[in-house]
Amino acid sequence: MQEEVVVTETAVSHKSPRSVSRFNSTPQRLNEITSDQFARMTLPIAEFSRVLGGGIVPGSLVLVGGDPGIGKSTLLLDVAAMIANQYGPTLYVSGEESAQQIKMRAERMQVKAHDLYLVTETNLTAIFGHIQNVAPVMVIIDSIQTTFTEELNSSAGSVSQVRECASRLQELAKGSGVAVFLVGHVTKEGAIAGPRVLEHIVDTVLYLGGDPFHRYRLLRGVKNRFGATSEVGVFEMVAAGMKEVPNPSEAFLAERQVNAPGSAIAVTVEGTRPLLVEIQALGTATTFSNPRRTANGVDYNRLLLLTAVLTKRVNMPMHDKDVFVNVVGGLQVDEPAVDLAVAVSIASSVKDKPVHADMAFVGEIGLSGELRAVSQLDTRLKEAAKLGFKRCIIPRPTRKQVGDFPNGLEVIGCRSLHEAIQHALIG
């Protein structure tokens, strides 16, 4: 409930009493409003800064979500130490760990910062008191689900508590210019727990994901009022914490086995960054009446579509074969531009013929077996050439849309999946 002062005044035109509301806000003409130039706080972690749009904006409210144990607290502790060393006091508020536990993590990560303050607190009023005393440039709340305000009778983590605490922290950020980072729990489906309004309140929503059994982590931006969305930063989980990976394509292809049947290189794009990933497929004779389809890192329904196209359009029967597809590195690739690499890797495994080691693939596959155009083809080809690939198969209609091809890269345009497989396989 919000109090609203109502007074009775006399209307100018009709000379009759009416009730009007008095607010502190005043309408302004658009051309009279000056846009504030925010001086972003840049970080040595280029991957983190790029996902945020170039750095941390003062007064911004950022929500970071991810599975338990994925590395959210580790990454933010490292960021807090860097901000404290470069810009001023930083306050790390933990409602799930003691100060001694955070200190142990900091020693393992070799984090050293004189102006990094730690406090274990869940009461929002007490947190505001600590913020007033420390006067930080950045505050980290770990996590928003453990924070509560005494003005509500519900328990911490409830819909009303999460919504109210986030609103109060938003007022703090906008009114004082303090950058506030919120750590959010996720549900079994991977969405941030709590009311959907939580994601509407904040300025930026980041998801830290990846396979916990792999060392790579992906920080994705799904909402950003201060930069582009769909950006991705790649990190590696090591003993000393989260280490950024400046050239993820090279890292994902480091353990690739050349001339192995069932392996193809796809050129995908995450946000504005091109990535080369290895697609592995295995097609074996099934022992069941219904063959199995297993997809790890690609969409399962997309895999069913590609196997049907291979059967119908390429005359490659798949009804008696189990098909397994895996994206190396624990990545999740959802864009249709990897269709061609997935289909070629399946055909390579079924025919037991390797793919040319210096060849990459870009293209979406339609139900008629045709190759369809994809976006940002220039960027994809430059990334493939930079990593030493000599040939790349693309849809033929898009060949005219590309300007100058990168030096040393032979671009092969194909109209159909059948034609692409003939160029791709050895022998």
Stockholm file with secondary structure:
# STOCKHOLM 1.0

chainA/1-427         MQEEVVVTETAVSHKSPRSVSRFNSTPQRLNEITSDQFARMTLPIAEFSRVLGGGIVPGSLVLVGGDPGIGKSTLLLDVAAMIANQYGPTLYVSGEESAQQIKMRAERMQVKAHDLYLVTETNLTAIFGHIQNVAPVMVIIDSIQTTFTEELNSSAGSVSQVRECASRLQELAKGSGVAVFLVGHVTKEGAIAGPRVLEHIVDTVLYLGGDPFHRYRLLRGVKNRFGATSEVGVFEMVAAGMKEVPNPSEAFLAERQVNAPGSAIAVTVEGTRPLLVEIQALGTATTFSNPRRTANGVDYNRLLLLTAVLTKRVNMPMHDKDVFVNVVGGLQVDEPAVDLAVAVSIASSVKDKPVHADMAFVGEIGLSGELRAVSQLDTRLKEAAKLGFKRCIIPRPTRKQVGDFPNGLEVIGCRSLHEAIQHALIG
#=GR chainA/1-427 SS CCCCCEEEEECTTTCCEEEEECCSCCCCCGGGCCCCCCCCBCCSCHHHHHHTTSSBCTTCEEEEEECTTSSHHHHHHHHHHHHHHHTSCEEEEESSSCHHHHHHHHHHHTCCCTTEEEEECCBHHHHHHHHHHHCCSEEEEECGGGCBCTTSCSCTTSHHHHHHHHHHHHHHHHHHCCEEEEEECBCTTSSBSSCTHHHHHSSEEEEEECCTTSSEEEEEEEEETTSCSSCEEEEEEETTEEEECSCHHHHHTTTCCTTCTTEEEEEEEETTEEEEEEEEEEEEECSSSSCCEEEESSCHHHHHHHHHHHHHHSCCCCTTEEEEEEETTSCCCCSGGGHHHHHHHHHHHHHTCCBCTTEEECCEECTTSBEECCSCHHHHHHHHHHTTCCEEEEEGGGGGGCCSCCTTCEEEEESBHHHHHHHHBCC
#=GC SS_cons         CCCCCEEEEECTTTCCEEEEECCSCCCCCGGGCCCCCCCCBCCSCHHHHHHTTSSBCTTCEEEEEECTTSSHHHHHHHHHHHHHHHTSCEEEEESSSCHHHHHHHHHHHTCCCTTEEEEECCBHHHHHHHHHHHCCSEEEEECGGGCBCTTSCSCTTSHHHHHHHHHHHHHHHHHHCCEEEEEECBCTTSSBSSCTHHHHHSSEEEEEECCTTSSEEEEEEEEETTSCSSCEEEEEEETTEEEECSCHHHHHTTTCCTTCTTEEEEEEEETTEEEEEEEEEEEEECSSSSCCEEEESSCHHHHHHHHHHHHHHSCCCCTTEEEEEEETTSCCCCSGGGHHHHHHHHHHHHHTCCBCTTEEECCEECTTSBEECCSCHHHHHHHHHHTTCCEEEEEGGGGGGCCSCCTTCEEEEESBHHHHHHHHBCC
//
